[in-house]
């Protein structure tokens, strides 16, 4: 029974994750671009107008790249979401069942009350999260590349134009410069799919390139740990309150699950956002940084350079977009997941009754 329970949660988690991902993907694309945009402190004041609102950025992407620009990397992202949520919820339920069995065994021996404490929840979520990260990070490296590809291309083009301008001031005539600049402007961006992204990552860093950003991502396992700790303890408290009051419905409604999911994700996102920014920057093409001071060789290098050249606000770039996207996505995910698990349980009970007759 516990195994089928884990499978039900895995399938429900994958279904909820896919629906949430499709609805909130444009926000996710814009957020990744906000996180990977690197402006040194001295330039930030003169470029303050460029940090436009999320809505303005969405409109700009549609204008420059069409609707497809907002959904670049959606295919691997959907696959990644299904795999991530499926793996996460499957192992989460598996470890949770094991932890509950240990807690009950301890109760029979006269130790504890048979329920899981906060530390147990954290451990269960962290183990499931770590396995999920190790198995699915290559997918998210490709997604980040695809979401930030046009950004990287634009920076490369700007670098080429600057080099031409410098060369022109030293030697060539003005007309030749205009011709060369026009030639650069006429170059259309190359089609950039999942295969292109994979080849680029492999040519840059080999197989290890697919695990870029693994350190901040593994540390970020505490995000779902915090999220599930808030969610499960709130749900437990609400159910206990319902059972004690003996009034009305004892089951938790979809709206209540939605709100609990939102609260849980909000707390987790705010506390771990700087790690998310570091992860995105490591996974994106380093040309986005422009000059060498804004390119990173690893996690520690990224943190030191971000503090030195951008200051602490750099760690919170695009956080408001992320809060809206992740809170909404998590709420939808939890709501859909709980409804799917309920439907599965009802179906299982009905089929058992039919079999017993």
C-alpha positions as CSV (number, residue, x, y, z in Angstrom):
1,X,0.0,0.0,0.0
2,X,2.8,2.5,1.0
3,X,4.5,1.9,-2.4
4,X,1.3,2.6,-4.4
5,X,0.8,5.7,-2.1
6,X,4.3,6.9,-3.2
7,X,3.5,6.3,-6.9
8,X,0.2,8.2,-6.6
9,X,2.0,11.1,-5.0
10,X,4.7,11.0,-7.7
11,X,2.2,11.0,-10.6
12,X,0.0,13.7,-8.9
13,X,3.1,15.8,-8.3
14,X,4.2,15.5,-11.9
15,X,0.7,16.4,-13.2
16,X,0.4,19.4,-10.9
17,X,3.9,20.6,-11.8
18,X,3.2,20.5,-15.5
19,X,0.0,22.6,-15.2
20,X,1.7,25.1,-12.9
21,X,4.7,25.3,-15.3
22,X,2.7,26.1,-18.4
23,X,0.7,28.8,-16.6
24,X,3.7,30.6,-15.1
25,X,6.4,30.0,-17.7
26,X,6.6,33.5,-19.2
27,X,7.3,34.9,-15.7
28,X,10.0,32.3,-15.3
29,X,11.7,33.2,-18.6
30,X,11.7,36.9,-17.7
31,X,12.9,36.1,-14.2
32,X,15.9,34.1,-15.4
33,X,16.9,37.0,-17.7
34,X,16.6,39.4,-14.7
35,X,18.8,37.2,-12.6
36,X,21.5,36.8,-15.2
37,X,21.6,40.5,-16.2
38,X,24.9,41.8,-14.8
39,X,25.4,45.5,-14.3
40,X,28.4,46.8,-12.3
41,X,27.6,49.3,-9.5
42,X,29.0,52.3,-11.2
43,X,27.0,51.6,-14.4
44,X,23.9,50.6,-12.4
45,X,23.1,54.3,-11.5
46,X,23.3,55.4,-15.2
47,X,21.3,52.3,-16.3
48,X,18.7,52.6,-13.6
49,X,16.0,53.2,-16.3
50,X,16.8,49.9,-17.9
51,X,15.6,47.9,-14.9
52,X,12.0,48.1,-16.1
53,X,9.0,46.3,-14.6
54,X,8.2,42.7,-15.3
55,X,5.2,43.5,-17.5
56,X,7.3,45.9,-19.6
57,X,9.9,43.2,-20.0
58,X,7.3,40.7,-21.1
59,X,6.0,43.1,-23.7
60,X,9.5,43.8,-24.9
61,X,10.2,40.0,-25.3
62,X,7.0,39.6,-27.3
63,X,7.9,42.7,-29.5
64,X,11.4,41.5,-30.2
65,X,11.1,37.7,-30.3
66,X,7.4,37.0,-30.6
67,X,5.4,34.8,-28.2
68,X,8.0,32.0,-28.7
69,X,10.6,34.1,-26.9
70,X,8.5,33.8,-23.6
71,X,8.3,30.1,-24.1
72,X,12.0,29.3,-25.1
73,X,13.1,26.2,-23.3
74,X,9.5,25.1,-22.5
75,X,9.9,21.5,-23.9
76,X,12.9,20.5,-21.7
77,X,11.3,22.5,-18.9
78,X,8.1,20.5,-19.0
79,X,10.1,17.3,-19.1
80,X,12.2,18.6,-16.3
81,X,9.2,19.5,-14.2
82,X,7.5,16.2,-14.7
83,X,10.8,14.4,-13.9
84,X,11.5,16.7,-10.9
85,X,8.1,16.6,-9.3
86,X,7.7,12.9,-10.0
87,X,11.1,12.0,-8.5
88,X,10.7,14.4,-5.6
89,X,7.2,13.4,-4.5
90,X,7.9,9.6,-5.0
91,X,11.1,9.7,-2.8
92,X,9.5,12.2,-0.4
93,X,6.5,9.9,0.2
94,X,8.8,6.8,0.4
95,X,11.1,8.5,3.0
96,X,8.1,9.9,4.8
97,X,6.5,6.4,5.1
98,X,9.8,5.0,6.4
99,X,10.2,7.9,8.9
100,X,6.6,7.4,10.1
101,X,7.2,3.7,10.5
102,X,10.3,4.5,12.6
103,X,8.3,7.0,14.7
104,X,5.6,4.4,15.4
105,X,8.2,1.7,16.3
106,X,9.7,4.3,18.8
107,X,6.3,4.9,20.2
108,X,5.8,1.2,20.9
109,X,9.1,1.2,22.8
110,X,7.8,4.1,24.9
111,X,9.8,6.9,23.1
112,X,7.9,9.8,21.5
113,X,4.2,10.1,20.5
114,X,4.5,8.4,17.1
115,X,4.4,11.6,15.0
116,X,7.2,13.2,13.0
117,X,9.0,16.2,14.4
118,X,10.3,19.2,12.5
119,X,13.8,17.7,12.1
120,X,12.3,14.5,10.6
121,X,10.3,16.6,8.0
122,X,13.4,18.5,7.1
123,X,15.5,15.3,6.7
124,X,12.8,13.6,4.5
125,X,12.5,16.7,2.3
126,X,16.3,17.2,2.1
127,X,17.0,13.5,1.1
128,X,14.2,13.6,-1.6
129,X,15.5,17.0,-2.8
130,X,19.1,15.9,-3.1
131,X,18.3,12.9,-5.2
132,X,16.0,15.0,-7.4
133,X,18.8,17.6,-7.9
134,X,21.5,15.1,-8.8
135,X,19.2,13.3,-11.3
136,X,17.6,16.3,-13.0
137,X,20.1,19.2,-13.0
138,X,21.3,18.7,-16.6
139,X,17.8,19.4,-17.8
140,X,17.7,22.7,-15.9
141,X,21.1,23.7,-17.3
142,X,19.7,23.4,-20.8
143,X,16.5,25.3,-19.8
144,X,18.6,28.2,-18.4
145,X,20.7,28.3,-21.6
146,X,17.6,28.5,-23.8
147,X,15.9,31.1,-21.7
148,X,18.9,33.4,-21.8
149,X,20.2,32.7,-25.3
150,X,19.0,35.9,-26.9
151,X,20.5,37.9,-24.0
152,X,23.9,36.2,-24.6
153,X,23.7,36.8,-28.3
154,X,22.9,40.4,-27.8
155,X,25.9,40.8,-25.4
156,X,28.2,39.1,-28.0
157,X,26.9,41.4,-30.7
158,X,27.5,44.5,-28.5
159,X,31.1,43.3,-27.9
160,X,31.7,42.9,-31.7
161,X,30.3,46.4,-32.3
162,X,32.5,47.9,-29.6
163,X,35.6,46.2,-31.1
164,X,34.7,47.6,-34.6
165,X,34.2,51.1,-33.1
166,X,37.6,50.9,-31.4
167,X,39.3,49.6,-34.6
168,X,37.6,52.4,-36.7
169,X,38.8,55.2,-34.4
170,X,42.3,53.9,-34.9
171,X,42.4,53.2,-38.7
172,X,39.5,52.6,-41.1
173,X,37.2,55.2,-42.7
174,X,33.7,56.1,-41.5
175,X,31.9,54.6,-44.5
176,X,33.6,51.2,-44.0
177,X,32.6,51.3,-40.3
178,X,28.9,51.9,-41.3
179,X,29.1,49.0,-43.8
180,X,30.5,46.6,-41.2
181,X,28.0,47.7,-38.6
182,X,25.1,47.2,-41.1
183,X,26.5,43.8,-41.9
184,X,26.5,42.8,-38.2
185,X,22.9,44.1,-37.8
186,X,21.8,42.0,-40.7
187,X,22.9,38.7,-39.1
188,X,19.8,36.9,-37.9
189,X,20.0,34.9,-34.6
190,X,20.7,31.2,-35.2
191,X,17.8,28.8,-34.4
192,X,18.5,27.6,-30.9
193,X,16.9,24.3,-29.7
194,X,17.7,21.8,-27.0
195,X,20.3,20.0,-29.1
196,X,22.1,23.3,-29.8
197,X,22.2,24.1,-26.1
198,X,23.5,20.6,-25.2
199,X,26.2,20.8,-27.9
200,X,27.3,24.3,-26.6
201,X,27.4,23.2,-23.0
202,X,29.4,20.1,-23.9
203,X,31.9,22.0,-26.1
204,X,32.5,24.5,-23.3
205,X,33.0,22.2,-20.4
206,X,32.4,18.6,-21.4
207,X,30.1,16.3,-19.4
208,X,30.7,18.3,-16.1
209,X,29.1,21.3,-17.8
210,X,25.7,19.7,-17.4
211,X,26.2,19.8,-13.6
212,X,27.1,23.5,-13.5
213,X,25.6,25.3,-10.5
214,X,25.4,22.0,-8.6
215,X,26.7,23.5,-5.3
216,X,24.1,26.3,-4.9
217,X,21.4,23.9,-6.2
218,X,22.2,21.3,-3.6
219,X,22.3,24.0,-0.9
220,X,18.9,25.1,-2.3
221,X,17.5,21.7,-1.4
222,X,16.7,23.5,1.9
223,X,14.1,25.6,-0.2
224,X,11.6,22.7,-0.5
225,X,12.7,21.5,3.0
226,X,11.5,24.9,4.4
227,X,8.5,24.9,2.1
228,X,7.3,21.4,3.1
229,X,8.0,22.1,6.8
230,X,5.7,25.2,6.7
231,X,3.2,23.3,4.5
232,X,3.0,20.0,6.4
233,X,3.0,21.6,9.9
234,X,0.3,24.1,8.8
235,X,-1.8,21.3,7.3
236,X,-1.3,19.2,10.4
237,X,-2.4,22.1,12.6
238,X,-5.4,22.8,10.4
239,X,-6.5,19.2,10.4
240,X,-6.1,18.9,14.2
241,X,-8.2,22.1,14.7
242,X,-10.9,20.6,12.5
243,X,-10.9,17.3,14.3
244,X,-11.1,19.2,17.7
245,X,-13.9,21.5,16.7
246,X,-16.1,18.6,15.3
247,X,-18.0,21.2,13.3
248,X,-18.5,21.2,9.5
249,X,-16.1,19.5,7.1
250,X,-13.2,17.6,8.4
251,X,-11.3,17.5,5.1
252,X,-9.2,20.5,4.0
253,X,-10.6,22.4,0.9
254,X,-8.7,23.0,-2.3
255,X,-8.7,26.8,-1.6
256,X,-7.1,26.2,1.9
257,X,-4.5,24.0,0.3
258,X,-3.9,26.7,-2.3
259,X,-3.3,29.3,0.4
260,X,-1.1,27.0,2.5
261,X,1.0,26.2,-0.6
262,X,1.4,30.0,-1.3
263,X,2.5,30.7,2.3
264,X,5.0,27.8,2.3
265,X,6.6,28.8,-1.0
266,X,6.8,32.5,0.0
267,X,8.8,31.7,3.1
268,X,11.1,29.3,1.2
269,X,11.7,31.6,-1.8
270,X,12.6,34.8,0.2
271,X,15.2,32.8,2.3
272,X,17.0,31.0,-0.5
273,X,16.7,33.5,-3.5
274,X,20.4,34.6,-3.5
275,X,21.4,31.0,-4.2
276,X,19.0,30.9,-7.1
277,X,20.6,33.9,-8.7
278,X,24.1,32.4,-8.4
279,X,22.9,29.1,-9.9
280,X,21.3,30.8,-12.9
281,X,24.4,32.9,-13.5
282,X,26.6,29.9,-13.5
283,X,24.4,27.9,-15.8
284,X,23.9,30.7,-18.4
285,X,26.4,31.5,-21.1
286,X,29.2,33.5,-19.5
287,X,29.3,36.0,-22.4
288,X,26.2,37.6,-20.8
289,X,28.7,39.1,-18.3
290,X,30.3,41.2,-21.1
291,X,33.7,42.0,-19.5
292,X,35.8,39.4,-17.6
293,X,34.9,40.9,-14.2
294,X,31.3,39.8,-14.6
295,X,32.1,36.2,-15.7
296,X,32.4,33.4,-13.3
297,X,34.5,30.2,-13.0
298,X,32.6,28.7,-10.1
299,X,30.3,29.3,-7.1
300,X,32.8,31.1,-4.8
301,X,34.1,33.2,-7.7
302,X,30.5,34.2,-8.6
303,X,29.7,35.2,-5.0
304,X,32.9,37.3,-4.5
305,X,32.5,39.1,-7.9
306,X,28.8,39.8,-7.3
307,X,29.6,41.4,-3.9
308,X,32.6,43.3,-5.3
309,X,31.1,44.6,-8.6
310,X,27.3,44.7,-7.9
311,X,26.9,44.8,-4.2
312,X,24.3,42.8,-2.2
313,X,21.3,44.0,-4.3
314,X,22.7,41.9,-7.1
315,X,21.7,38.8,-5.2
316,X,18.0,39.8,-5.2
317,X,17.6,40.8,-8.9
318,X,14.1,39.9,-10.1
319,X,12.9,38.6,-6.7
320,X,9.5,40.2,-7.0
321,X,8.9,38.4,-10.3
322,X,10.1,35.1,-8.7
323,X,7.8,35.5,-5.7
324,X,4.8,36.0,-7.9
325,X,5.8,33.2,-10.2
326,X,6.8,30.6,-7.6
327,X,4.1,31.3,-5.1
328,X,1.4,31.1,-7.8
329,X,3.0,27.9,-9.4
330,X,3.4,26.2,-5.9
331,X,-0.2,27.0,-5.0
332,X,-1.5,25.6,-8.3
333,X,0.8,22.6,-7.9
334,X,-0.3,21.8,-4.4
335,X,-4.0,22.2,-5.3
336,X,-3.9,20.0,-8.4
337,X,-1.7,17.4,-6.6
338,X,-4.1,17.1,-3.6
339,X,-7.1,16.8,-5.9
340,X,-5.4,14.1,-8.0
341,X,-4.4,12.2,-4.9
342,X,-8.0,12.4,-3.6
343,X,-9.3,11.2,-7.0
344,X,-6.8,8.3,-6.9
345,X,-7.7,7.3,-3.4
346,X,-11.4,7.3,-4.2
347,X,-10.7,5.2,-7.3
348,X,-8.6,2.8,-5.3
349,X,-11.4,2.4,-2.6
350,X,-14.0,1.8,-5.3
351,X,-11.9,-0.8,-7.1
352,X,-11.2,-2.6,-3.8
353,X,-14.9,-2.7,-3.1
354,X,-15.7,-4.1,-6.5
355,X,-12.9,-6.7,-6.2
356,X,-14.2,-7.8,-2.7
357,X,-17.7,-8.3,-4.1
